[in-house]
Amino acid sequence: MHIKRLKAFRSVFIFLLIMVAIKLYNIQATTGKQYSTEAAIQQSRNRIIYKERGDILDRNGISFTGRDTYWKAILQPVTLLNNPNSLMIVADVLGFDTVFLKEQLSKDNLPYVTNITAAQARAISDSSLTGISVIDLKRRYNESTLAPHILGYVDKNGAEGLAGIEKAYQNTLNRGGGVYVGILADAGNSFMNELGYRIWNSMGKERLNIQLTLDYHLQNIVESTMDHMVDKGAVVLLDILTGDILAIASRPDFNPSNINPYLLDEEQPLFNRALGAYTPGSIFKMITAAAALEDGFSPDTMYNCPGYVDLGGLRMKCTSYEDGGHGNINMVQAFARSCNSYFINLGIEIGRDKILEMADNFGLARNTGLENEGIEESTGTLPSYIGDASPAEIGNISIGQGEILISPVQAANIASVIANGGLLNDVSLIKAIVNNQGQKIRNISTPAWSRVISKETAAALQGMMLLTVQSGTGKWADIGGHGGSAGKTGSAETGWIKDNRNILHAWFSGYFPVDCPRYALCVFIEDGQSGSSSAAPIFAEISAQIMDAGY
C-alpha cells in the first residue's frame, strides 16, 4: 500500500515537473520576446513612433489601409554630439542646418525622430554613419486612398478613429502594439551610456481587422470614372442577390491623411453624399408604377398627356409641355418617356396611402441595414398618412417631388428589388472582424430579405426599365455590347436657385446585365442638368468597365 502511494506521488510530481518545463519553454521560446520587450520598455525612457492598428480590408482581403510606405530617421543625441563630423554629414543628408540639428539633439537624451524621403533612407542605409538608424513604416492613408468617406480618418498619432469605420470600430482596430525608441535608464532614470539606444517593437500582438463587402477593384473603377466625370454627387453599386455594397463613393473627395484643408470647405467634401437624402424626382416612378401594378392596374392603362395636368388651378407640367404633350400613352410608354402627366393621373387614381405603403415596402424612410453595422445613414422622409391629401399633393408624391427624400443607397436598392424579382435585401457594408490570417472572429453582416412585390410585377417593371434605356430617357445608359442595361432617369426639382437658375438633382438608378442581372447601380449628381444627360452616361461608363473587366 505504501509503495503504491509512493508511485502515485512520484507520477504526480513528474507530471507537474513536465508541465512547469513546458510553461518555461513557452515563456522562453514563444512569448519571451514579448515579455522582454515589455520589461525593457518599463525600465526605459522612450517615445512611441508608430502605433499599430488593424487594417480595413475588402471582401477578398485586399487592404484599403497601409498601402504606402514611409521612412523615419532615428538619431542618437549622445553619439552624434560626441562626433562633430558625423553630425555635419547627418545634417547634410537630412537637409538640416547643423546648428539647428545640434540644438534639437541637445534638448534631450531621447532619440530624435524625423520623417525622411525614400532617397534619404537609401543614402543612410548605404552609408557607414553611426548614430543614426532608419525604420520603414506603413502610412495608413494618402491622397490616393479609396473609399475615404466610408473608411473615415484617424488622429495625427494614428491612435484614435475620428470618423467612419475608424471611429465606429475604434475598440476593434486599436488592438496591437507599436514601435518605440528610447534609452535604457538606471534607477535614477538617467541615461546608461554602456547600454546605449534601443528600438523596441511590440507589434507581435494579434491585430483584428475589419473586412468590408466592398470589392477593391470595383471601387477603383467607380472612383476613377467619377474623378473625370463627377464634380459633386455619389455612386452606389450593389450585389442584387445579397444586398452587399460592392462600391460606394462620394464627390468631392478628400485626403484622409490631412483633413484640415477640408473642414471649412463650402463644397463639403467630408460629407458622404451616398448616405445623404435628396429629392428623388422621377426615379420614384418605379414606386408609383409598382403600387399601381400590385393594385391590379394593367401596364396598358391609358391616359392622355396634353403636356400638363390642371389640379384646382395649379398647372403641373410634363417634360413634353413645350411639344404639346405625349398624347394618349400607356404605362410602359409613360415610364420610358418619364411622363409626369400620366403618373400624376395614375397616382391620383391609386391614392396617396397605397403609394406610401409601397414606398415603405421598398424600405424608404427607414434604415437600409447599415445602421445595424455601425454606419450612420440618413433614412430619408416620406409624407405623413395623417389627414386627407389634396390632388396636388398626391400628384407631387407620384412623381417623386414634395416631402420625399431618399438616399443613393436606397435608390440603388429600389432597382435591386426589381432586378432580383421582387426581394428586398438588407444592405450590408461590413462583413466581419477577421484576424491576420483572414479567419473570421465575428460576423457583422446578418443577411435578411423579404418579398415586397410579386415576380409578375417585377417582370413588368423590368420591361419598362429596359424600354427606358432602349428608346426612352435613359438611352445614354445603354451598354448593349456588354450585356445590356435597364433603369430609370430622374431630374428632381429642389426649389433652390443659384445664379438665377433652378437647381436640379440628376439621377439614374438601374441594373445590369439585362439577361442575368447581377448589379444594381445608382448614380446621383448634385446640381446636375438632367438624369438623361448628367447621370445616365456615368452609369454606362461604370457598368461597361465592370463588364469589360470580367466581373
Protein Blocks (a to p, Z undefined) as FASTA:
>chain_A
ZZmmmmmmmmmmmmmmmmmmmmmmmmmmmmmmmmmmmmmmmmcccddfbdcddddddfko
pafehkbccddddddfklmmmmmklmmmmmmmnopafklmmmmmmmpmbdcdddddfklm
mmmmmpccehiacdddddfbdfklghklmnopadfkopacfbhjllmmmmmmmgccdddd
dddddfkopacfknopadddfklbccdddddfbdfklmmmmmmmmmmmcfbdcdddddfk
nopafbdcddddddfkbmklmmmgmklmmbcfklmccdekjmlmmmmmmmmmmnopafkl
ccddehiaceehiacddfklmnopjbjadfklmmmnopaklmmmmmmmnopklmmmmmmm
nopaiafhlmmnopacdebjaddfehcddfklmmmmmnopajddcdfklmmmmmmmmmno
opacdddfbfbdcdfkopafbdfbdcddddfbdfklmmmmmmmmmmmmmmmmklmmpcfk
nopaadddddddehiaeehiacddddddddddfklgfbdcddddehifblklmmmmmmmm
mmmmmmmnoZZ
